[in-house]
Amino acid sequence: MSRIAYVDGRYVPHLHAQVAMEDRGYQFADGMYEYLTFFNRKVINPDLHFDRFERSMRELEIPQPMPREALRMVMMELIARNGYTDGGIYIQVTRGVARRNHPFPKAPKPVLTLGIYPSKTPAPAAYEHGVKVISHRDIRWKRPDIKSISLLGNIIAKQEAVKVGVAEAWLVNDAGEVTECSHSNCHIVDSKGRLITHPADQQILGGITRTTLLRLARELQIEVIERPYTLEEAKNAAEAFNTSVTANVLPVVQIDDAVIGTGKPGPVSKRLLEAMLEDIYQQTGKIIPTKTEAKAAA
């Protein structure tokens, strides 16, 4: 069965989903997006995503295309029409179609599109053994806290990671501080077991999984410190990991040529991953397998 997309009020075959030549998203990257995951047809943390989505629209002065509850209904209808049990939902809003001109059009009509994608949770081995990353200069625009569709800086960093065969690129600003990754947030654990993460200011996108992570860490009585940290500090950390809606908590065991801690996922990362997966289970009833569980089931 072919996938179904939602384009500006219509449900259409995904392969036929199109936008106009003069859509400002196409010509200027004048728009924003959200990516949500669902398991057992239940969306993870939808209201946190809606809050961030609406904030991005306010920051860019793009009118909201429909009320939150209507958008929720479109999402659920799209999940039903596609027949997926687990997967991701991509939502995008642009300022709409207008004559190509830099200033905002006087009466914008935003264009809303949604697509459904297969689930892309990392393989159990990635959680079991951890992943390697590289550092890369943060060359993104200065408002990454807005979830803009302008992602060229992120793409360049990710491609450098792909070239050397690692999972991610940790972005480093001109002050030598780690901000976030090309498409996830990054965190370290110091020798005292404290979780250190860059504050959710205008230098990073405040990830929904990051928000959940900090709540769960505090529930587990893990001390959380929100402050900038340098690349050198990260390379000398006891543990490191990335967070995102698709990977949850993904341990990092090497940054550039520096092995992190013991070179294996550490105890704090493991506790947080277990707590994150339990949170997903409580919301959806979905068990995301680990390598150990996969062996036990065999």
C-alpha positions, 0 to 999 in steps of 0.5 A: 500500500502506498503512503498517504500524505496531507498537503494543504487540506487534502490527503494525497498519495505520498508520491504525488504530494507537491507544493507550488514553485513560489512556496516560500519554504521552497524558495527561502526556507521560510518555515518550520517543522516538527518530527514526532514518533508513535508506537502502537499508533500512540504519539509520544509527548504530542503536547510538548511538540505542539508547544514547541511548534507553536513557539516557532511559528510565533517567533517567525510570525507565521499564522497558525494554520489550524488549531492544535486539536484539529492538527491532532485529528489530522495526525491520527487520521494520517496514521490510520490511513497509512496503516502504520503501527510504529513510525514518525510524523513529519509536520511542516508549515511554510509562510505559503505562496507569494511573489518572490520577494524577501519581505513577508507577504502582507496576508500570508496563507500558510501551507501545512503538510504532513507525512508518515515515515517508517520507524527508525529506532537505532539497532540494539547493538548501538545501545549495547556498545555505544557509538562514535562521533566527531566534533565539527564547527557550529556553522548554523544560523544564530537561532537554532532554538527555532525549528526552522527548515533551514538545515544546511549547516546541520546537513554539512556537519552530518555529512562529515560524520557520514564520510568518516563512518560515525554516528553523529557530529557534535557542534562546537561554537567559536568559544570552544563550547559544545552546543548540540549535534547535527540532529540531536542534543548531546550531554556528558556525565562527570566523574561525580555522576552529574549530568551536564547539558547545555542550557536551552537558550538560543544556541540549541534546539530544546529537544523534547527528548532532552526535556523528558531526560532532565525530568527523568534524571531528577526523578532518579535523583541524578544531579542535573547541571545546565551550563556550557561545557567545552569540547575538551571537557567532553573528551575527558568526561566519564560518560557521554550520550545523545538524545533525540525522538528517534534514538532516545538515549544513545551512548557515545563512547568516542569523540574524535580520537578520544575514548570516553570513560571506559569505552563502553556505555556507562551506568548513568547512561544505562539508567537514563535509557532504561527510564526513557524506554519505560516512559515510552512503554507507559505512554504506548505499551511498546517495548523497544528491544535491547540486545539482551532482550533480543537474545532472550527472545530467540 
